[in-house]
Amino acid sequence: MDFKIIKKSQKSRARLGILETSFGEVETPTLVPVATQAVVKTLNSEELPQTKTQILISNTFHLHLKPGEGIIKKMGGLHKFMNWPKAIMTDSGGFQVFSLGFGRDLGVGKILREKSKTKIELGQQPKLLKITDEGVLFTSYIDGKKIFLGPKESIKIQEALGADIIFAFDECTSPTANYEYTKKSLIKTHKWAKICLKEKRSKQALFGIVQGGKFKDLRKESAKLISSLDFDGFGIGGEFGDNKNEMIKMVDWVIDELPDEKPRHLLGIGHPDDILKIIKSGVDTFDCIAPTHYARHGTAFVSTGRLDMNKLGFLKDKNPLDKKCDCFVCQNYSRSYITHLVRSKEITGLKLLTFHNLYFFNSMIEKIREDIKNGKV
């Protein structure tokens, strides 16, 4: 992998770049749609390029459970397995330490919707996980078996999967974790980062992950340490406080400490109202489930906001989802028809919404790239 910065904005930290991989070039900044189990749900690999998607991210933990990295390796790696001719990332499994742990226990995400009175304290453990200095003991949601995942295991799995870009194993902390818990977690994440570098045998690009939660000194400490190591790029991970204004501030703390010449990936963030802010902060790539997850629940993202296609009122609407959108969905199908499909539980409705949402997100980012090029951002 090689990363070239084409232009830096004079108005913000935004920059245009080219991420060169053995499976082609990726223009940055860009969205990285989530293909958890080697598929973007409802779409096939021939349809995805039509949404302007350049690169995908798949999930190490879930692919380890099924079908297993051994099978994917025998099939020629992720690219051949899923017939995807462009670049792929795999996460490390670190997010599942949170999502299947304290995230599930407390019903919270990476950003709190409101301040929580519950605080995770030093020494506390999730119900279904055991987090140790060596790694994490998971309970499989498939058959209840115990699965140990640490830095060595994560790297071995990701090398077998064969993505272009892989990530160091880390602990994604909860937004309800207190300072002491977060500091101890950070020590583990930094230790694991060094082990990941030592264990990697492949030519894949390896990104280190900055953690530290909502605490400025820990974020900066992590960014300095991770950027001092021989990583090919950097992920900005973990929780992002009580609201999205806090999130941008926390991203800025990290960017302050990262070297310009290497790519920066923001993990798990990218709603439409986030995108311009995070690009202006200096982020190059970011993954988010929003366009696909919301589509599967009947929501379309459009230039005026969001449309809930479950609503009966849209059955009498002849308009496309978005008159300003030139995707094939908006050119050929009405809100009426899509609402009929969604309300009838027809999977084609979710497919059309997924395609449109990805096209809408990617077109928005394409416009931002053009604005950076023309000095408007």
Summary of the structure (lengths in Angstrom):
residues: 377
radius of gyration: 20.3
end to end distance: 27.0
largest distance: 60.8
contacts: 1332
relative contact order: 0.14
helix: 40%
strand: 19%
